[in-house]
Amino acid sequence: MTDETVARVIAMINRALDAPVENLSADSRVLEISGFDSLAMERLAAELGEARGGEVNPLAFAQVETIRDLADLLEAESRSAS
């Protein structure tokens, strides 16, 4: 997982929330982000899917806890799509 991927995921979260969230890091817990609800989760899943060129594995997505997990998922999904 790279810092660039973490930054991409944080940007995706900000778009999913339609507002910038400050002080997010790789260790931030996704479900503890203010305003992050099921709609934001759906938006994020859709954007992650678009970023990798297909759907995100829903079982893997359901196990995500931190932004680091999302970055790892994005990188893993991108590698498997290649």
C-alpha positions as CSV (number, residue, x, y, z in Angstrom):
1,M,0.0,0.0,0.0
2,T,1.4,3.4,-1.0
3,D,0.9,6.9,0.3
4,E,-0.5,7.7,-3.1
5,T,-3.2,5.0,-2.8
6,V,-4.1,6.2,0.7
7,A,-4.5,9.8,-0.7
8,R,-6.7,8.4,-3.5
9,V,-8.9,6.6,-1.1
10,I,-9.2,9.7,1.2
11,A,-10.2,11.7,-1.9
12,M,-12.8,9.1,-2.7
13,I,-14.2,9.3,0.8
14,N,-14.4,13.1,0.6
15,R,-16.4,12.7,-2.7
16,A,-18.6,10.0,-1.2
17,L,-19.4,12.4,1.7
18,D,-19.7,15.3,-0.7
19,A,-17.6,17.3,1.8
20,P,-14.0,17.4,2.9
21,V,-13.0,15.5,6.0
22,E,-9.9,16.7,7.8
23,N,-7.3,14.7,9.7
24,L,-7.9,11.4,7.9
25,S,-5.0,9.0,7.9
26,A,-4.3,5.4,6.8
27,D,-5.3,4.3,10.3
28,S,-8.7,6.2,10.4
29,R,-11.6,3.8,11.0
30,V,-14.0,4.2,8.1
31,L,-17.2,3.7,10.2
32,E,-16.0,6.4,12.7
33,I,-15.8,9.1,10.0
34,S,-18.3,11.8,10.8
35,G,-21.2,11.6,8.3
36,F,-20.2,8.3,6.8
37,D,-23.4,6.3,6.4
38,S,-24.7,3.6,4.2
39,L,-25.2,6.0,1.2
40,A,-21.6,7.1,1.5
41,M,-20.5,3.5,1.7
42,E,-22.4,2.7,-1.5
43,R,-20.8,5.8,-3.3
44,L,-17.4,4.7,-2.1
45,A,-17.9,1.1,-3.3
46,A,-19.0,2.4,-6.7
47,E,-16.0,4.7,-7.0
48,L,-13.6,2.0,-5.9
49,G,-15.1,-0.2,-8.6
50,E,-14.7,2.5,-11.2
51,A,-11.1,3.0,-10.2
52,R,-10.3,-0.6,-10.8
53,G,-12.5,-1.1,-13.9
54,G,-15.1,-3.4,-12.4
55,E,-16.9,-4.3,-9.2
56,V,-15.2,-4.5,-5.8
57,N,-15.5,-7.9,-4.2
58,P,-18.4,-7.4,-1.7
59,L,-17.0,-9.9,0.8
60,A,-13.6,-8.1,0.9
61,F,-15.3,-4.7,1.1
62,A,-17.5,-5.8,4.0
63,Q,-14.3,-6.6,6.0
64,V,-12.8,-3.2,5.6
65,E,-12.2,-1.3,8.9
66,T,-9.6,1.4,8.1
67,I,-8.5,3.6,5.2
68,R,-5.4,1.4,5.0
69,D,-7.7,-1.6,4.4
70,L,-9.4,0.3,1.6
71,A,-6.1,1.2,0.1
72,D,-4.9,-2.4,0.3
73,L,-8.2,-3.5,-1.3
74,L,-7.9,-1.0,-4.1
75,E,-4.3,-2.1,-4.8
76,A,-5.2,-5.8,-4.6
77,E,-8.3,-5.4,-6.8
78,S,-6.3,-3.3,-9.3
79,R,-3.6,-6.0,-9.5
80,S,-6.1,-8.8,-10.1
81,A,-7.8,-6.7,-12.9
82,S,-4.5,-6.5,-14.8
